[in-house]
Amino acid sequence: MTQVAVVAVGGNALIRDDQHTALTDQYDAVCATATHIVDMVLAGWNVVVTHGNGPQVGFILRRSEIADGQVPTVPIRYAVGDTQGAIGFMFQNALGNALRKRGIDKRVVTLVTQTLVDRSDPAFAHPDKPIGSFMNEELAHRFERELGWSVMPDSNRGWRRCVASPKPVRIVEAPIIARLAREGVLVIACGGGGIAVQQTSSGELEGVEAVVDKDRASALLAIEMDADLLMIPTGVERVAIRFGKPDQQWLDRIGIEEAKRYAADGEFGEGSMRPKVEALLTYVQGRPKGRGVITNPESMARALRGETGTWIEA
Protein backbone atom coordinates (compact mmCIF):
# COMPACT_ATOMS: atom_id res chain seq x y z
CA MET A 1 0.00 0.00 0.00
CA THR A 2 1.34 3.42 -0.95
CA GLN A 3 2.34 5.51 2.04
CA VAL A 4 1.45 9.17 2.59
CA ALA A 5 3.91 11.83 3.74
CA VAL A 6 3.32 15.40 4.84
CA VAL A 7 6.27 17.62 3.88
CA ALA A 8 6.29 20.96 5.72
CA VAL A 9 8.37 23.54 3.82
CA GLY A 10 9.20 26.78 5.66
CA GLY A 11 8.36 30.19 4.19
CA ASN A 12 11.94 31.32 4.81
CA ALA A 13 13.15 28.42 2.64
CA LEU A 14 11.78 30.32 -0.36
CA ILE A 15 14.00 33.33 0.33
CA ARG A 16 17.71 32.59 0.17
CA ASP A 17 18.87 35.99 1.42
CA ASP A 18 17.99 39.70 1.41
CA GLN A 19 19.12 40.00 -2.22
CA HIS A 20 16.72 37.31 -3.46
CA THR A 21 13.28 38.35 -2.26
CA ALA A 22 11.54 38.92 -5.62
CA LEU A 23 8.76 36.56 -6.64
CA THR A 24 10.94 35.21 -9.45
CA ASP A 25 13.65 34.38 -6.89
CA GLN A 26 11.10 32.66 -4.66
CA TYR A 27 9.86 30.63 -7.62
CA ASP A 28 13.42 29.51 -8.37
CA ALA A 29 13.74 28.30 -4.76
CA VAL A 30 10.43 26.44 -5.08
CA CYS A 31 11.68 24.74 -8.26
CA ALA A 32 14.75 23.48 -6.39
CA THR A 33 12.61 22.06 -3.58
CA ALA A 34 10.14 20.57 -6.09
CA THR A 35 12.92 18.38 -7.51
CA HIS A 36 13.44 16.75 -4.13
CA ILE A 37 9.70 16.27 -3.58
CA VAL A 38 9.47 14.50 -6.94
CA ASP A 39 12.26 12.19 -5.75
CA MET A 40 9.86 11.14 -2.97
CA VAL A 41 7.12 10.49 -5.52
CA LEU A 42 9.51 8.31 -7.53
CA ALA A 43 10.27 6.41 -4.31
CA GLY A 44 6.58 5.54 -4.06
CA TRP A 45 5.24 8.16 -1.66
CA ASN A 46 1.99 10.10 -1.97
CA VAL A 47 2.88 13.59 -0.81
CA VAL A 48 1.03 16.49 0.79
CA VAL A 49 3.07 19.70 0.79
CA THR A 50 2.46 22.34 3.45
CA HIS A 51 4.36 25.61 3.55
CA GLY A 52 5.10 28.65 5.67
CA ASN A 53 4.42 32.24 4.64
CA GLY A 54 5.95 34.52 7.27
CA PRO A 55 8.07 36.72 4.98
CA GLN A 56 5.41 36.73 2.27
CA VAL A 57 2.64 37.89 4.63
CA GLY A 58 5.05 40.55 5.82
CA PHE A 59 5.47 41.81 2.24
CA ILE A 60 1.69 41.99 1.75
CA LEU A 61 1.19 43.90 4.99
CA ARG A 62 4.02 46.29 4.12
CA ARG A 63 2.46 47.06 0.75
CA SER A 64 -0.82 47.61 2.56
CA GLU A 65 0.83 50.05 4.97
CA ILE A 66 2.46 52.01 2.15
CA ALA A 67 -0.83 52.26 0.25
CA ASP A 68 -2.91 53.14 3.33
CA GLY A 69 -5.43 55.84 2.43
CA GLN A 70 -5.38 54.94 -1.27
CA VAL A 71 -6.66 51.34 -1.19
CA PRO A 72 -8.24 49.32 1.63
CA THR A 73 -5.79 47.67 4.02
CA VAL A 74 -5.51 43.88 4.05
CA PRO A 75 -6.61 41.97 7.18
CA ILE A 76 -4.29 39.14 8.19
CA ARG A 77 -6.74 36.35 7.37
CA TYR A 78 -6.94 37.60 3.78
CA ALA A 79 -3.17 38.03 3.58
CA VAL A 80 -2.78 34.37 4.60
CA GLY A 81 -5.34 33.44 1.94
CA ASP A 82 -3.44 35.48 -0.63
CA THR A 83 -0.20 33.65 0.14
CA GLN A 84 -1.91 30.26 -0.02
CA GLY A 85 -2.86 31.08 -3.59
CA ALA A 86 0.43 32.67 -4.66
CA ILE A 87 2.83 30.20 -3.04
CA GLY A 88 0.46 27.35 -3.89
CA PHE A 89 0.65 28.37 -7.55
CA MET A 90 4.45 28.34 -7.38
CA PHE A 91 4.50 24.80 -6.00
CA GLN A 92 1.69 23.56 -8.24
CA ASN A 93 3.40 24.89 -11.35
CA ALA A 94 6.92 23.81 -10.37
CA LEU A 95 5.86 20.34 -9.24
CA GLY A 96 3.75 19.79 -12.35
CA ASN A 97 6.66 20.71 -14.59
CA ALA A 98 9.13 18.58 -12.61
CA LEU A 99 6.80 15.57 -12.75
CA ARG A 100 6.34 15.91 -16.51
CA LYS A 101 10.09 16.18 -17.09
CA ARG A 102 10.54 12.86 -15.35
CA GLY A 103 7.68 11.16 -17.16
CA ILE A 104 5.30 10.95 -14.18
CA ASP A 105 1.58 11.35 -14.81
CA LYS A 106 0.25 12.79 -11.57
CA ARG A 107 -2.26 15.50 -10.78
CA VAL A 108 -1.24 18.43 -8.58
CA VAL A 109 -3.71 20.70 -6.79
CA THR A 110 -3.60 23.57 -4.30
CA LEU A 111 -6.31 23.64 -1.67
CA VAL A 112 -7.19 26.77 0.29
CA THR A 113 -7.23 25.53 3.86
CA GLN A 114 -8.86 26.77 7.07
CA THR A 115 -7.60 25.94 10.55
CA LEU A 116 -10.02 26.00 13.46
CA VAL A 117 -8.76 27.73 16.60
CA ASP A 118 -10.33 28.30 20.00
CA ARG A 119 -11.29 31.93 20.65
CA SER A 120 -10.60 31.34 24.36
CA ASP A 121 -7.00 30.31 23.62
CA PRO A 122 -4.70 32.30 25.98
CA ALA A 123 -2.67 33.42 22.95
CA PHE A 124 -5.36 35.97 22.08
CA ALA A 125 -4.77 37.75 25.40
CA HIS A 126 -1.01 37.85 24.84
CA PRO A 127 -0.14 38.38 21.15
CA ASP A 128 3.52 37.50 20.68
CA LYS A 129 3.97 36.50 17.03
CA PRO A 130 5.82 39.28 15.15
CA ILE A 131 4.66 39.89 11.59
CA GLY A 132 5.18 42.51 8.92
CA SER A 133 8.00 44.99 8.50
CA PHE A 134 10.32 46.55 11.06
CA MET A 135 9.67 50.16 12.12
CA ASN A 136 10.92 52.64 14.67
CA GLU A 137 9.32 52.87 18.10
CA GLU A 138 7.53 56.14 17.40
CA LEU A 139 5.78 54.79 14.31
CA ALA A 140 4.95 51.52 16.06
CA HIS A 141 3.19 53.32 18.90
CA ARG A 142 1.34 55.52 16.41
CA PHE A 143 -0.07 52.43 14.70
CA GLU A 144 -0.84 51.05 18.15
CA ARG A 145 -2.97 54.13 18.91
CA GLU A 146 -4.53 54.65 15.50
CA LEU A 147 -5.00 51.06 14.28
CA GLY A 148 -5.30 49.17 17.55
CA TRP A 149 -2.20 47.09 16.85
CA SER A 150 -0.18 45.21 19.45
CA VAL A 151 3.50 46.02 18.90
CA MET A 152 6.79 44.71 20.27
CA PRO A 153 10.56 45.12 19.80
CA ASP A 154 12.01 42.25 17.78
CA SER A 155 15.62 41.03 17.49
CA ASN A 156 17.13 44.48 18.20
CA ARG A 157 16.19 45.45 14.65
CA GLY A 158 13.25 47.65 15.51
CA TRP A 159 9.58 47.29 16.36
CA ARG A 160 6.99 45.10 14.66
CA ARG A 161 3.32 44.38 14.84
CA CYS A 162 2.52 41.23 16.78
CA VAL A 163 -0.56 39.03 16.65
CA ALA A 164 -1.90 35.98 18.44
CA SER A 165 -0.66 32.54 17.44
CA PRO A 166 -3.23 30.12 18.92
CA LYS A 167 -2.90 26.35 18.84
CA PRO A 168 -4.65 24.62 15.93
CA VAL A 169 -7.69 22.60 16.98
CA ARG A 170 -8.73 21.05 13.67
CA ILE A 171 -7.80 21.32 10.01
CA VAL A 172 -11.20 21.93 8.43
CA GLU A 173 -10.35 20.45 5.03
CA ALA A 174 -8.32 17.48 6.38
CA PRO A 175 -10.81 14.82 5.17
CA ILE A 176 -10.70 15.96 1.54
CA ILE A 177 -6.90 16.41 1.69
CA ALA A 178 -6.58 12.84 2.95
CA ARG A 179 -8.90 11.51 0.26
CA LEU A 180 -7.04 13.26 -2.55
CA ALA A 181 -3.66 12.10 -1.23
CA ARG A 182 -4.81 8.47 -0.99
CA GLU A 183 -6.06 8.73 -4.57
CA GLY A 184 -2.56 9.75 -5.69
CA VAL A 185 -3.07 13.50 -6.07
CA LEU A 186 -0.12 15.63 -4.97
CA VAL A 187 -1.76 18.20 -2.70
CA ILE A 188 -0.47 21.61 -1.57
CA ALA A 189 -2.43 22.59 1.52
CA CYS A 190 -2.40 24.25 4.94
CA GLY A 191 -0.31 27.18 3.65
CA GLY A 192 0.87 29.46 6.44
CA GLY A 193 -0.62 27.09 9.00
CA GLY A 194 -4.05 27.56 7.43
CA ILE A 195 -6.36 30.57 7.60
CA ALA A 196 -7.33 30.88 11.28
CA VAL A 197 -11.09 30.57 11.82
CA GLN A 198 -13.31 30.22 14.85
CA GLN A 199 -16.72 28.59 15.18
CA THR A 200 -19.63 30.83 16.17
CA SER A 201 -22.50 29.79 18.44
CA SER A 202 -24.56 29.07 15.33
CA GLY A 203 -21.87 26.74 13.97
CA GLU A 204 -20.56 29.06 11.26
CA LEU A 205 -16.85 29.58 10.67
CA GLU A 206 -15.46 33.12 10.65
CA GLY A 207 -11.92 34.34 10.13
CA VAL A 208 -9.92 35.77 13.02
CA GLU A 209 -6.88 38.03 13.10
CA ALA A 210 -4.29 35.45 14.06
CA VAL A 211 -1.62 33.27 12.52
CA VAL A 212 -1.16 29.55 13.14
CA ASP A 213 2.31 28.05 13.37
CA LYS A 214 2.97 26.08 10.19
CA ASP A 215 4.74 23.19 11.89
CA ARG A 216 2.01 22.79 14.52
CA ALA A 217 -0.67 22.80 11.83
CA SER A 218 1.29 20.32 9.70
CA ALA A 219 1.62 17.94 12.65
CA LEU A 220 -2.13 18.14 13.30
CA LEU A 221 -2.90 17.59 9.60
CA ALA A 222 -0.58 14.55 9.53
CA ILE A 223 -2.41 13.09 12.54
CA GLU A 224 -5.90 13.81 11.20
CA MET A 225 -5.20 12.23 7.83
CA ASP A 226 -3.29 9.24 9.30
CA ALA A 227 -0.14 10.11 7.38
CA ASP A 228 2.76 7.67 7.67
CA LEU A 229 5.48 10.33 7.77
CA LEU A 230 5.96 13.97 8.74
CA MET A 231 9.05 15.47 7.16
CA ILE A 232 10.27 18.98 8.00
CA PRO A 233 12.95 20.24 5.58
CA THR A 234 15.19 22.88 7.14
CA GLY A 235 18.65 24.39 6.76
CA VAL A 236 20.65 21.53 8.27
CA GLU A 237 20.98 17.85 7.42
CA ARG A 238 20.47 16.75 11.03
CA VAL A 239 19.60 18.25 14.41
CA ALA A 240 22.40 18.75 16.92
CA ILE A 241 22.70 19.14 20.67
CA ARG A 242 25.28 21.55 22.09
CA PHE A 243 25.10 23.19 18.66
CA GLY A 244 28.19 25.22 17.73
CA LYS A 245 30.21 24.01 20.71
CA PRO A 246 33.35 21.85 20.60
CA ASP A 247 31.38 18.84 21.85
CA GLN A 248 28.51 19.31 19.39
CA GLN A 249 26.69 16.03 18.68
CA TRP A 250 24.49 15.26 15.67
CA LEU A 251 21.35 13.26 16.40
CA ASP A 252 20.32 10.34 14.18
CA ARG A 253 17.39 8.56 15.85
CA ILE A 254 15.87 9.58 19.15
CA GLY A 255 12.83 8.49 21.11
CA ILE A 256 10.06 10.66 22.49
CA GLU A 257 11.39 10.91 26.04
CA GLU A 258 14.91 11.68 24.85
CA ALA A 259 13.62 14.45 22.56
CA LYS A 260 11.54 15.91 25.41
CA ARG A 261 14.56 15.91 27.70
CA TYR A 262 16.74 17.72 25.15
CA ALA A 263 13.97 20.29 24.58
CA ALA A 264 13.55 20.88 28.33
CA ASP A 265 17.32 21.38 28.61
CA GLY A 266 17.17 24.14 25.99
CA GLU A 267 19.15 22.23 23.39
CA PHE A 268 16.96 23.43 20.50
CA GLY A 269 16.71 27.08 19.43
CA GLU A 270 13.50 28.71 20.66
CA GLY A 271 12.58 30.30 17.35
CA SER A 272 14.29 27.84 15.03
CA MET A 273 14.67 24.13 15.80
CA ARG A 274 12.50 23.80 18.90
CA PRO A 275 9.13 24.32 17.11
CA LYS A 276 10.13 21.69 14.54
CA VAL A 277 11.09 19.12 17.16
CA GLU A 278 7.90 19.86 19.13
CA ALA A 279 5.84 19.39 15.96
CA LEU A 280 7.39 15.98 15.37
CA LEU A 281 6.76 15.06 19.01
CA THR A 282 3.10 16.06 18.66
CA TYR A 283 2.79 13.95 15.53
CA VAL A 284 4.48 10.74 16.74
CA GLN A 285 2.57 10.88 20.03
CA GLY A 286 -0.72 11.37 18.18
CA ARG A 287 0.13 8.80 15.50
CA PRO A 288 2.30 6.14 17.21
CA LYS A 289 2.83 4.21 13.96
CA GLY A 290 4.09 7.34 12.23
CA ARG A 291 7.66 8.58 11.90
CA GLY A 292 9.03 12.10 11.89
CA VAL A 293 12.24 13.40 10.36
CA ILE A 294 14.10 16.69 10.07
CA THR A 295 16.68 17.16 7.31
CA ASN A 296 17.60 19.62 4.56
CA PRO A 297 15.87 19.55 1.16
CA GLU A 298 18.81 18.12 -0.76
CA SER A 299 19.00 15.18 1.69
CA MET A 300 15.31 14.22 1.60
CA ALA A 301 15.78 11.16 -0.65
CA ARG A 302 18.76 9.94 1.40
CA ALA A 303 16.80 10.43 4.61
CA LEU A 304 13.99 8.26 3.28
CA ARG A 305 16.57 5.53 2.68
CA GLY A 306 17.63 5.83 6.33
CA GLU A 307 21.02 7.32 5.48
CA THR A 308 20.65 10.70 7.21
CA GLY A 309 18.29 13.08 8.97
CA THR A 310 17.18 13.22 12.60
CA TRP A 311 14.34 10.77 13.17
CA ILE A 312 11.87 10.78 16.06
CA GLU A 313 9.82 7.62 16.51
CA ALA A 314 7.42 6.36 19.15
C-alpha positions as CSV (number, residue, x, y, z in Angstrom):
1,M,0.0,0.0,0.0
2,T,1.3,3.4,-1.0
3,Q,2.3,5.5,2.0
4,V,1.5,9.2,2.6
5,A,3.9,11.8,3.7
6,V,3.3,15.4,4.8
7,V,6.3,17.6,3.9
8,A,6.3,21.0,5.7
9,V,8.4,23.5,3.8
10,G,9.2,26.8,5.7
11,G,8.4,30.2,4.2
12,N,11.9,31.3,4.8
13,A,13.1,28.4,2.6
14,L,11.8,30.3,-0.4
15,I,14.0,33.3,0.3
16,R,17.7,32.6,0.2
17,D,18.9,36.0,1.4
18,D,18.0,39.7,1.4
19,Q,19.1,40.0,-2.2
20,H,16.7,37.3,-3.5
21,T,13.3,38.4,-2.3
22,A,11.5,38.9,-5.6
23,L,8.8,36.6,-6.6
24,T,10.9,35.2,-9.4
25,D,13.7,34.4,-6.9
26,Q,11.1,32.7,-4.7
27,Y,9.9,30.6,-7.6
28,D,13.4,29.5,-8.4
29,A,13.7,28.3,-4.8
30,V,10.4,26.4,-5.1
31,C,11.7,24.7,-8.3
32,A,14.8,23.5,-6.4
33,T,12.6,22.1,-3.6
34,A,10.1,20.6,-6.1
35,T,12.9,18.4,-7.5
36,H,13.4,16.7,-4.1
37,I,9.7,16.3,-3.6
38,V,9.5,14.5,-6.9
39,D,12.3,12.2,-5.7
40,M,9.9,11.1,-3.0
41,V,7.1,10.5,-5.5
42,L,9.5,8.3,-7.5
43,A,10.3,6.4,-4.3
44,G,6.6,5.5,-4.1
45,W,5.2,8.2,-1.7
46,N,2.0,10.1,-2.0
47,V,2.9,13.6,-0.8
48,V,1.0,16.5,0.8
49,V,3.1,19.7,0.8
50,T,2.5,22.3,3.4
51,H,4.4,25.6,3.6
52,G,5.1,28.7,5.7
53,N,4.4,32.2,4.6
54,G,5.9,34.5,7.3
55,P,8.1,36.7,5.0
56,Q,5.4,36.7,2.3
57,V,2.6,37.9,4.6
58,G,5.1,40.6,5.8
59,F,5.5,41.8,2.2
60,I,1.7,42.0,1.7
61,L,1.2,43.9,5.0
62,R,4.0,46.3,4.1
63,R,2.5,47.1,0.7
64,S,-0.8,47.6,2.6
65,E,0.8,50.0,5.0
66,I,2.5,52.0,2.1
67,A,-0.8,52.3,0.2
68,D,-2.9,53.1,3.3
69,G,-5.4,55.8,2.4
70,Q,-5.4,54.9,-1.3
71,V,-6.7,51.3,-1.2
72,P,-8.2,49.3,1.6
73,T,-5.8,47.7,4.0
74,V,-5.5,43.9,4.1
75,P,-6.6,42.0,7.2
76,I,-4.3,39.1,8.2
77,R,-6.7,36.4,7.4
78,Y,-6.9,37.6,3.8
79,A,-3.2,38.0,3.6
80,V,-2.8,34.4,4.6
81,G,-5.3,33.4,1.9
82,D,-3.4,35.5,-0.6
83,T,-0.2,33.6,0.1
84,Q,-1.9,30.3,0.0
85,G,-2.9,31.1,-3.6
86,A,0.4,32.7,-4.7
87,I,2.8,30.2,-3.0
88,G,0.5,27.3,-3.9
89,F,0.6,28.4,-7.5
90,M,4.5,28.3,-7.4
91,F,4.5,24.8,-6.0
92,Q,1.7,23.6,-8.2
93,N,3.4,24.9,-11.4
94,A,6.9,23.8,-10.4
95,L,5.9,20.3,-9.2
96,G,3.7,19.8,-12.4
97,N,6.7,20.7,-14.6
98,A,9.1,18.6,-12.6
99,L,6.8,15.6,-12.7
100,R,6.3,15.9,-16.5
101,K,10.1,16.2,-17.1
102,R,10.5,12.9,-15.3
103,G,7.7,11.2,-17.2
104,I,5.3,11.0,-14.2
105,D,1.6,11.3,-14.8
106,K,0.3,12.8,-11.6
107,R,-2.3,15.5,-10.8
108,V,-1.2,18.4,-8.6
109,V,-3.7,20.7,-6.8
110,T,-3.6,23.6,-4.3
111,L,-6.3,23.6,-1.7
112,V,-7.2,26.8,0.3
113,T,-7.2,25.5,3.9
114,Q,-8.9,26.8,7.1
115,T,-7.6,25.9,10.6
116,L,-10.0,26.0,13.5
117,V,-8.8,27.7,16.6
118,D,-10.3,28.3,20.0
119,R,-11.3,31.9,20.6
120,S,-10.6,31.3,24.4
121,D,-7.0,30.3,23.6
122,P,-4.7,32.3,26.0
123,A,-2.7,33.4,22.9
124,F,-5.4,36.0,22.1
125,A,-4.8,37.8,25.4
126,H,-1.0,37.9,24.8
127,P,-0.1,38.4,21.1
128,D,3.5,37.5,20.7
129,K,4.0,36.5,17.0
130,P,5.8,39.3,15.1
131,I,4.7,39.9,11.6
132,G,5.2,42.5,8.9
133,S,8.0,45.0,8.5
134,F,10.3,46.6,11.1
135,M,9.7,50.2,12.1
136,N,10.9,52.6,14.7
137,E,9.3,52.9,18.1
138,E,7.5,56.1,17.4
139,L,5.8,54.8,14.3
140,A,5.0,51.5,16.1
141,H,3.2,53.3,18.9
142,R,1.3,55.5,16.4
143,F,-0.1,52.4,14.7
144,E,-0.8,51.0,18.2
145,R,-3.0,54.1,18.9
146,E,-4.5,54.6,15.5
147,L,-5.0,51.1,14.3
148,G,-5.3,49.2,17.6
149,W,-2.2,47.1,16.8
150,S,-0.2,45.2,19.4
151,V,3.5,46.0,18.9
152,M,6.8,44.7,20.3
153,P,10.6,45.1,19.8
154,D,12.0,42.3,17.8
155,S,15.6,41.0,17.5
156,N,17.1,44.5,18.2
157,R,16.2,45.4,14.6
158,G,13.2,47.7,15.5
159,W,9.6,47.3,16.4
160,R,7.0,45.1,14.7
161,R,3.3,44.4,14.8
162,C,2.5,41.2,16.8
163,V,-0.6,39.0,16.7
164,A,-1.9,36.0,18.4
165,S,-0.7,32.5,17.4
166,P,-3.2,30.1,18.9
167,K,-2.9,26.4,18.8
168,P,-4.7,24.6,15.9
169,V,-7.7,22.6,17.0
170,R,-8.7,21.1,13.7
171,I,-7.8,21.3,10.0
172,V,-11.2,21.9,8.4
173,E,-10.4,20.4,5.0
174,A,-8.3,17.5,6.4
175,P,-10.8,14.8,5.2
176,I,-10.7,16.0,1.5
177,I,-6.9,16.4,1.7
178,A,-6.6,12.8,3.0
179,R,-8.9,11.5,0.3
180,L,-7.0,13.3,-2.5
181,A,-3.7,12.1,-1.2
182,R,-4.8,8.5,-1.0
183,E,-6.1,8.7,-4.6
184,G,-2.6,9.7,-5.7
185,V,-3.1,13.5,-6.1
186,L,-0.1,15.6,-5.0
187,V,-1.8,18.2,-2.7
188,I,-0.5,21.6,-1.6
189,A,-2.4,22.6,1.5
190,C,-2.4,24.3,4.9
191,G,-0.3,27.2,3.6
192,G,0.9,29.5,6.4
193,G,-0.6,27.1,9.0
194,G,-4.0,27.6,7.4
195,I,-6.4,30.6,7.6
196,A,-7.3,30.9,11.3
197,V,-11.1,30.6,11.8
198,Q,-13.3,30.2,14.9
199,Q,-16.7,28.6,15.2
200,T,-19.6,30.8,16.2
201,S,-22.5,29.8,18.4
202,S,-24.6,29.1,15.3
203,G,-21.9,26.7,14.0
204,E,-20.6,29.1,11.3
205,L,-16.9,29.6,10.7
206,E,-15.5,33.1,10.7
207,G,-11.9,34.3,10.1
208,V,-9.9,35.8,13.0
209,E,-6.9,38.0,13.1
210,A,-4.3,35.5,14.1
211,V,-1.6,33.3,12.5
212,V,-1.2,29.6,13.1
213,D,2.3,28.0,13.4
214,K,3.0,26.1,10.2
215,D,4.7,23.2,11.9
216,R,2.0,22.8,14.5
217,A,-0.7,22.8,11.8
218,S,1.3,20.3,9.7
219,A,1.6,17.9,12.6
220,L,-2.1,18.1,13.3
221,L,-2.9,17.6,9.6
222,A,-0.6,14.5,9.5
223,I,-2.4,13.1,12.5
224,E,-5.9,13.8,11.2
225,M,-5.2,12.2,7.8
226,D,-3.3,9.2,9.3
227,A,-0.1,10.1,7.4
228,D,2.8,7.7,7.7
229,L,5.5,10.3,7.8
230,L,6.0,14.0,8.7
231,M,9.1,15.5,7.2
232,I,10.3,19.0,8.0
233,P,13.0,20.2,5.6
234,T,15.2,22.9,7.1
235,G,18.7,24.4,6.8
236,V,20.6,21.5,8.3
237,E,21.0,17.9,7.4
238,R,20.5,16.7,11.0
239,V,19.6,18.3,14.4
240,A,22.4,18.7,16.9
241,I,22.7,19.1,20.7
242,R,25.3,21.5,22.1
243,F,25.1,23.2,18.7
244,G,28.2,25.2,17.7
245,K,30.2,24.0,20.7
246,P,33.3,21.8,20.6
247,D,31.4,18.8,21.8
248,Q,28.5,19.3,19.4
249,Q,26.7,16.0,18.7
250,W,24.5,15.3,15.7
251,L,21.4,13.3,16.4
252,D,20.3,10.3,14.2
253,R,17.4,8.6,15.9
254,I,15.9,9.6,19.2
255,G,12.8,8.5,21.1
256,I,10.1,10.7,22.5
257,E,11.4,10.9,26.0
258,E,14.9,11.7,24.9
259,A,13.6,14.4,22.6
260,K,11.5,15.9,25.4
261,R,14.6,15.9,27.7
262,Y,16.7,17.7,25.2
263,A,14.0,20.3,24.6
264,A,13.5,20.9,28.3
265,D,17.3,21.4,28.6
266,G,17.2,24.1,26.0
267,E,19.2,22.2,23.4
268,F,17.0,23.4,20.5
269,G,16.7,27.1,19.4
270,E,13.5,28.7,20.7
271,G,12.6,30.3,17.4
272,S,14.3,27.8,15.0
273,M,14.7,24.1,15.8
274,R,12.5,23.8,18.9
275,P,9.1,24.3,17.1
276,K,10.1,21.7,14.5
277,V,11.1,19.1,17.2
278,E,7.9,19.9,19.1
279,A,5.8,19.4,16.0
280,L,7.4,16.0,15.4
281,L,6.8,15.1,19.0
282,T,3.1,16.1,18.7
283,Y,2.8,13.9,15.5
284,V,4.5,10.7,16.7
285,Q,2.6,10.9,20.0
286,G,-0.7,11.4,18.2
287,R,0.1,8.8,15.5
288,P,2.3,6.1,17.2
289,K,2.8,4.2,14.0
290,G,4.1,7.3,12.2
291,R,7.7,8.6,11.9
292,G,9.0,12.1,11.9
293,V,12.2,13.4,10.4
294,I,14.1,16.7,10.1
295,T,16.7,17.2,7.3
296,N,17.6,19.6,4.6
297,P,15.9,19.6,1.2
298,E,18.8,18.1,-0.8
299,S,19.0,15.2,1.7
300,M,15.3,14.2,1.6
301,A,15.8,11.2,-0.6
302,R,18.8,9.9,1.4
303,A,16.8,10.4,4.6
304,L,14.0,8.3,3.3
305,R,16.6,5.5,2.7
306,G,17.6,5.8,6.3
307,E,21.0,7.3,5.5
308,T,20.7,10.7,7.2
309,G,18.3,13.1,9.0
310,T,17.2,13.2,12.6
311,W,14.3,10.8,13.2
312,I,11.9,10.8,16.1
313,E,9.8,7.6,16.5
314,A,7.4,6.4,19.1
